[in-house]
Amino acid sequence: LWQGQLFPGQAMEWEIQDQTQQKQGEENPQAAWQSTVRFSLPTLGNISATIHLIGNQVHVKVSTANEAAASSLREHSNDLANALGAAGSPLESLVIKNDEKS
């Protein structure tokens, strides 16, 4: 767990977990990681994103504090998918939801 500043005056919390599971008799298990970031942005409000990286596949779940932020992120979701694909880690799933508790 890391807590610090994304940029001056902008707090961020970042948690990373290795979720690789070694099965009996398996020499090289597929790497699996979970990363969660939490921050509050001036125009979008509170954001929480959980990224699951399994091998080279990426699964992302984003929670926002309001529907306007969720809608804005959905509008730009293709940009994220294209950037990840270009980097060799295709976006397998993306869920963006409004969660008043985030």
C-alpha positions as CSV (number, residue, x, y, z in Angstrom):
1,L,0.0,0.0,0.0
2,W,1.3,3.4,-1.0
3,Q,-0.2,6.7,0.0
4,G,1.2,10.0,-1.4
5,Q,0.5,12.8,-3.8
6,L,-0.5,12.2,-7.5
7,F,0.6,15.8,-8.0
8,P,1.0,18.7,-5.4
9,G,-2.1,18.9,-3.3
10,Q,-3.7,15.8,-4.9
11,A,-3.7,12.8,-2.5
12,M,-3.7,9.2,-3.9
13,E,-3.8,5.7,-2.4
14,W,-2.4,2.8,-4.4
15,E,-2.5,-0.9,-3.4
16,I,-0.9,-3.8,-5.3
17,Q,-1.4,-7.5,-4.6
18,D,0.2,-10.5,-6.3
19,Q,-2.7,-13.0,-6.9
20,T,-0.7,-15.6,-8.8
21,Q,-1.8,-19.1,-7.7
22,Q,0.6,-21.9,-8.1
23,K,-1.2,-25.2,-8.9
24,Q,0.3,-28.5,-7.9
25,G,2.5,-29.7,-10.7
26,E,2.6,-26.4,-12.5
27,E,6.0,-25.0,-13.1
28,N,5.2,-21.6,-14.5
29,P,1.9,-20.3,-13.2
30,Q,0.3,-17.4,-15.1
31,A,1.0,-14.1,-13.3
32,A,-2.0,-12.4,-11.8
33,W,-1.9,-9.0,-10.2
34,Q,-4.5,-6.7,-8.7
35,S,-3.9,-3.0,-8.4
36,T,-6.4,-0.5,-6.8
37,V,-6.0,3.3,-7.0
38,R,-8.1,5.8,-5.1
39,F,-8.0,9.6,-5.6
40,S,-10.2,12.7,-6.0
41,L,-10.0,14.8,-9.0
42,P,-11.3,18.4,-9.3
43,T,-13.6,17.7,-12.2
44,L,-14.5,14.1,-11.7
45,G,-14.7,13.8,-7.9
46,N,-13.8,10.6,-6.0
47,I,-12.6,7.8,-8.3
48,S,-11.6,4.2,-7.4
49,A,-10.2,1.9,-10.1
50,T,-9.3,-1.7,-9.6
51,I,-7.1,-3.3,-12.4
52,H,-6.7,-7.0,-12.7
53,L,-3.8,-8.1,-14.8
54,I,-3.8,-11.8,-15.7
55,G,-1.0,-12.7,-18.1
56,N,-1.3,-9.9,-20.6
57,Q,-5.0,-9.4,-20.3
58,V,-6.4,-6.4,-18.4
59,H,-9.8,-6.1,-16.6
60,V,-10.7,-2.8,-15.1
61,K,-13.5,-1.8,-12.7
62,V,-14.0,1.9,-12.0
63,S,-16.3,3.5,-9.4
64,T,-17.2,7.1,-9.4
65,A,-19.0,9.4,-6.9
66,N,-21.5,10.7,-9.4
67,E,-23.1,9.7,-12.6
68,A,-21.6,12.7,-14.6
69,A,-18.1,11.4,-13.9
70,A,-19.1,7.8,-14.8
71,S,-20.6,9.1,-18.1
72,S,-17.5,11.1,-18.9
73,L,-15.2,8.1,-18.3
74,R,-17.5,5.9,-20.4
75,E,-17.3,8.4,-23.3
76,H,-13.5,8.1,-23.3
77,S,-13.3,4.3,-22.7
78,N,-12.2,3.6,-26.2
79,D,-9.1,5.7,-25.7
80,L,-8.1,3.5,-22.8
81,A,-8.8,0.3,-24.8
82,N,-6.8,1.6,-27.7
83,A,-3.8,2.6,-25.5
84,L,-3.7,-0.7,-23.7
85,G,-4.0,-2.6,-27.0
86,A,-1.1,-0.7,-28.5
87,A,1.0,-1.5,-25.4
88,G,0.3,-5.2,-25.9
89,S,-2.1,-5.6,-23.0
90,P,-5.6,-5.8,-24.5
91,L,-8.5,-4.6,-22.4
92,E,-10.7,-7.6,-21.8
93,S,-13.3,-5.9,-19.7
94,L,-14.2,-2.5,-18.4
95,V,-16.9,-1.7,-15.9
96,I,-17.6,1.9,-15.0
97,K,-20.3,2.5,-12.4
98,N,-21.6,5.3,-10.2
99,D,-21.2,4.4,-6.6
100,E,-22.3,7.1,-4.2
101,K,-19.9,5.6,-1.5
102,S,-16.7,5.8,-3.6
